[in-house]
């Protein structure tokens, strides 16, 4: 059973989008910190009333968040 759930944040045109990969929770925010707060609220709400073991997760898993970024453009 895993103690950590993985999430990925990417930047869209107007919002940051966060997706918790193992359970399919998706949320967004205008700022990066808002998106992280939303994700930290959304995951426990999603798991409320569920057995985390059904997702191979320990109770109250921590989040490992990675961020997808565009490569830096070449500066001459």
PEWOCOR-V605145 format. One record per pair of residues at least 4 apart in sequence whose ideal C-beta (glycine too) atoms are under 8 Angstrom apart, sorted by the first residue. I is the first residue (numbers start at 1). J is the second residue. Records with the same first field share a line. If there is no record, write none. Layout:
I: J + J
This chain:
1: 52 + 53 + 56 + 57 + 58
2: 22 + 56 + 57 + 58 + 61
3: 57 + 58 + 61 + 62
4: 61 + 62 + 63 + 64
5: 20 + 21 + 22 + 23 + 43 + 55 + 57 + 61 + 62 + 63 + 64
6: 20 + 21 + 22 + 63 + 64 + 66
7: 18 + 19 + 20 + 21 + 25 + 39 + 43 + 63 + 64 + 65 + 66
8: 18 + 19 + 21 + 65 + 66 + 67 + 68
9: 16 + 17 + 18 + 32 + 35 + 36 + 39 + 65 + 66 + 67 + 68
10: 16 + 17 + 67 + 68
11: 15 + 16 + 17 + 68 + 69 + 70
12: 16 + 17 + 28
14: 30
15: 28 + 29 + 30 + 35
16: 28 + 29 + 30 + 31 + 32 + 34 + 35
17: 26 + 27 + 28 + 35
18: 26 + 27 + 28 + 29 + 35 + 36 + 38 + 39 + 65
19: 24 + 25 + 26
20: 24 + 25 + 26 + 39 + 42 + 43 + 46 + 63
22: 55 + 56 + 57
23: 43 + 46 + 47 + 55 + 57
25: 39 + 42 + 43 + 46
27: 35 + 38 + 39 + 42
28: 35 + 38
29: 33 + 34 + 35 + 36 + 37 + 38
30: 34
31: 35
32: 36 + 67
33: 37
34: 38
35: 39
36: 40 + 65
37: 41
38: 42
39: 43 + 63 + 65
40: 44 + 63
41: 45
42: 46
43: 47 + 61 + 63
44: 48 + 60
46: 50
47: 52 + 55 + 57
50: 54 + 55
52: 57 + 58 + 59 + 60 + 61
53: 57
57: 61
